[in-house]
Structures are given as structure tokens and as C-alpha cells.
Amino acid sequence: MKRSTARELAFKTIYSKFFNSNEDGDIFSSAEMGELNFTKEILNNFAKHYSEINELISSNLKGYTLDRVNKIDLAIITEAIIEIKYMDTPKEVVINEAVELSKKYSTDKSPKFINGFLASIVK
């Protein structure tokens, strides 16, 4: 499986957690993970650093609050921040993949928003 497919699976799982936040549940139960170590690493970092990631996103939003951000965009941004802060994926790759996910799953305005937001995070 390609990393972009594993990344997409992580994004979908994060997105589902925004609506089904069963604290006692296994974060991997909503997707068949098998031996997808890359996806598991993303999701483990999501579980471990969720509050810190939300704080980072909130502190960098201009003119918005966290609850006003489109949940799909928020899931994409969250996944990207995990890779930027806690993994060794090159920042340019992370941003490009996030923009591609937003083109596939979100609104027409989302790619520009996500690109700009993530670019401001990595500066």
C-alpha cells in the first residue's frame, strides 16, 4: 500500500473520531489496519498529542475558532500537523498530500486554506 493511501486512511479515521469520540474505544477499530505501520504511527500520535495539536491549530487560526473550521479540513490539517511535528516526512510532501486530500474530499476553497494554514505552521 502506498503512503498516500495509508495517509488517506489515517485522515478518515481522524475525521470519524471527531464525531465518535469513544474515549475507551480502540482508535484502530474504525478501520482495518493490518500491518500499516505508517497509518498506525499517525493515529498513535493523534491519540497521544490531540490536545497539543488542537492548541496549535487554535492559536494559528486567524478570524476563526476551532469549532468553525470545516471538520474535513480540520481532520486533514490534524493529520498533516502530526506528520510535520512528530514524524520524519518532508514538510513539502505533507503539505502537498494535505492539499490533494482536500481537493478530493472538501470544498473548492479548502486547498488554498489548507495550503496557507500549513505553510504558516512550518515557518
C-alpha positions as a Markdown table, in Angstrom:
| # | Residue | x | y | z |
|---|---|---|---|---|
| 1 | Met | 0.0 | 0.0 | 0.0 |
| 2 | Lys | 1.3 | 3.5 | -0.9 |
| 3 | Arg | 1.9 | 6.1 | 1.8 |
| 4 | Ser | -0.8 | 8.3 | 0.3 |
| 5 | Thr | -3.3 | 5.6 | 0.7 |
| 6 | Ala | -2.2 | 5.0 | 4.3 |
| 7 | Arg | -2.4 | 8.8 | 4.9 |
| 8 | Glu | -5.9 | 8.9 | 3.5 |
| 9 | Leu | -6.9 | 6.0 | 5.8 |
| 10 | Ala | -5.5 | 8.0 | 8.8 |
| 11 | Phe | -7.4 | 11.1 | 7.7 |
| 12 | Lys | -10.7 | 9.2 | 7.5 |
| 13 | Thr | -10.1 | 7.7 | 10.9 |
| 14 | Ile | -9.3 | 11.0 | 12.5 |
| 15 | Tyr | -12.4 | 12.5 | 10.9 |
| 16 | Ser | -14.6 | 9.8 | 12.3 |
| 17 | Lys | -13.2 | 10.4 | 15.8 |
| 18 | Phe | -14.5 | 14.0 | 15.6 |
| 19 | Phe | -18.0 | 12.5 | 15.7 |
| 20 | Asn | -17.5 | 9.3 | 17.7 |
| 21 | Ser | -15.1 | 10.2 | 20.5 |
| 22 | Asn | -15.5 | 7.0 | 22.5 |
| 23 | Glu | -12.6 | 7.6 | 24.9 |
| 24 | Asp | -12.5 | 3.9 | 25.9 |
| 25 | Gly | -12.5 | 2.6 | 22.4 |
| 26 | Asp | -9.6 | 1.4 | 20.3 |
| 27 | Ile | -8.6 | 4.1 | 17.8 |
| 28 | Phe | -7.9 | 1.4 | 15.2 |
| 29 | Ser | -11.4 | -0.2 | 15.5 |
| 30 | Ser | -12.9 | 2.1 | 12.8 |
| 31 | Ala | -10.6 | 0.8 | 10.1 |
| 32 | Glu | -8.9 | -2.4 | 9.1 |
| 33 | Met | -5.3 | -1.6 | 9.8 |
| 34 | Gly | -3.4 | -4.8 | 9.4 |
| 35 | Glu | 0.3 | -4.0 | 9.3 |
| 36 | Leu | 0.0 | -0.4 | 8.2 |
| 37 | Asn | 2.8 | 0.9 | 10.4 |
| 38 | Phe | 2.7 | 4.4 | 8.9 |
| 39 | Thr | -1.1 | 4.8 | 9.5 |
| 40 | Lys | -0.7 | 3.4 | 13.0 |
| 41 | Glu | 2.1 | 5.8 | 13.7 |
| 42 | Ile | -0.1 | 8.7 | 12.6 |
| 43 | Leu | -3.1 | 7.5 | 14.7 |
| 44 | Asn | -0.9 | 6.8 | 17.8 |
| 45 | Asn | 0.4 | 10.4 | 17.6 |
| 46 | Phe | -3.2 | 11.6 | 17.2 |
| 47 | Ala | -4.2 | 9.9 | 20.4 |
| 48 | Lys | -1.1 | 10.9 | 22.3 |
| 49 | His | -1.0 | 14.6 | 21.2 |
| 50 | Tyr | -4.6 | 15.5 | 20.5 |
| 51 | Ser | -4.8 | 18.4 | 22.9 |
| 52 | Glu | -1.5 | 19.9 | 21.9 |
| 53 | Ile | -2.4 | 19.7 | 18.2 |
| 54 | Asn | -5.8 | 21.4 | 18.8 |
| 55 | Glu | -4.0 | 24.1 | 20.8 |
| 56 | Leu | -1.5 | 24.6 | 17.9 |
| 57 | Ile | -4.4 | 24.8 | 15.4 |
| 58 | Ser | -6.4 | 27.2 | 17.5 |
| 59 | Ser | -3.5 | 29.5 | 18.1 |
| 60 | Asn | -2.8 | 29.8 | 14.4 |
| 61 | Leu | -6.3 | 30.4 | 13.2 |
| 62 | Lys | -6.9 | 33.9 | 12.0 |
| 63 | Gly | -10.5 | 35.1 | 12.2 |
| 64 | Tyr | -11.9 | 31.6 | 13.1 |
| 65 | Thr | -12.3 | 29.5 | 16.1 |
| 66 | Leu | -11.7 | 25.8 | 16.1 |
| 67 | Asp | -15.4 | 24.9 | 16.1 |
| 68 | Arg | -16.0 | 26.9 | 12.9 |
| 69 | Val | -13.4 | 25.1 | 10.8 |
| 70 | Asn | -14.9 | 22.5 | 8.4 |
| 71 | Lys | -14.4 | 19.1 | 10.1 |
| 72 | Ile | -13.0 | 17.6 | 6.9 |
| 73 | Asp | -10.4 | 20.4 | 6.7 |
| 74 | Leu | -9.7 | 20.0 | 10.4 |
| 75 | Ala | -9.1 | 16.3 | 10.0 |
| 76 | Ile | -6.7 | 16.9 | 7.1 |
| 77 | Ile | -4.9 | 19.7 | 9.0 |
| 78 | Thr | -4.6 | 17.5 | 12.1 |
| 79 | Glu | -3.2 | 14.6 | 10.1 |
| 80 | Ala | -0.7 | 17.0 | 8.4 |
| 81 | Ile | 0.4 | 18.5 | 11.7 |
| 82 | Ile | 1.1 | 15.1 | 13.1 |
| 83 | Glu | 3.4 | 14.3 | 10.2 |
| 84 | Ile | 5.1 | 17.7 | 10.5 |
| 85 | Lys | 5.7 | 17.7 | 14.2 |
| 86 | Tyr | 6.1 | 14.1 | 15.2 |
| 87 | Met | 7.3 | 12.2 | 12.1 |
| 88 | Asp | 10.1 | 12.5 | 9.5 |
| 89 | Thr | 8.0 | 13.1 | 6.4 |
| 90 | Pro | 9.3 | 16.1 | 4.5 |
| 91 | Lys | 7.1 | 19.2 | 5.1 |
| 92 | Glu | 6.6 | 19.8 | 1.3 |
| 93 | Val | 5.3 | 16.3 | 0.9 |
| 94 | Val | 3.0 | 16.7 | 3.8 |
| 95 | Ile | 1.5 | 19.9 | 2.6 |
| 96 | Asn | 1.1 | 18.6 | -1.0 |
| 97 | Glu | -0.6 | 15.5 | 0.3 |
| 98 | Ala | -2.9 | 17.5 | 2.5 |
| 99 | Val | -3.9 | 19.8 | -0.4 |
| 100 | Glu | -4.6 | 16.7 | -2.6 |
| 101 | Leu | -6.8 | 15.2 | 0.2 |
| 102 | Ser | -8.7 | 18.5 | 0.4 |
| 103 | Lys | -9.3 | 18.5 | -3.4 |
| 104 | Lys | -10.7 | 15.0 | -3.2 |
| 105 | Tyr | -12.9 | 15.4 | 0.0 |
| 106 | Ser | -13.6 | 19.0 | 0.7 |
| 107 | Thr | -14.8 | 22.3 | -0.8 |
| 108 | Asp | -13.3 | 24.3 | -3.6 |
| 109 | Lys | -11.9 | 26.8 | -1.2 |
| 110 | Ser | -10.2 | 24.2 | 1.1 |
| 111 | Pro | -7.0 | 23.6 | -0.9 |
| 112 | Lys | -6.0 | 27.2 | -0.7 |
| 113 | Phe | -7.0 | 27.5 | 3.0 |
| 114 | Ile | -5.1 | 24.3 | 4.0 |
| 115 | Asn | -2.0 | 25.2 | 1.9 |
| 116 | Gly | -1.8 | 28.7 | 3.5 |
| 117 | Phe | -2.5 | 27.4 | 7.0 |
| 118 | Leu | 0.1 | 24.6 | 6.9 |
| 119 | Ala | 2.6 | 27.0 | 5.3 |
| 120 | Ser | 2.2 | 29.4 | 8.2 |
| 121 | Ile | 2.7 | 26.5 | 10.7 |
| 122 | Val | 6.0 | 25.3 | 9.1 |
| 123 | Lys | 7.6 | 28.8 | 9.0 |
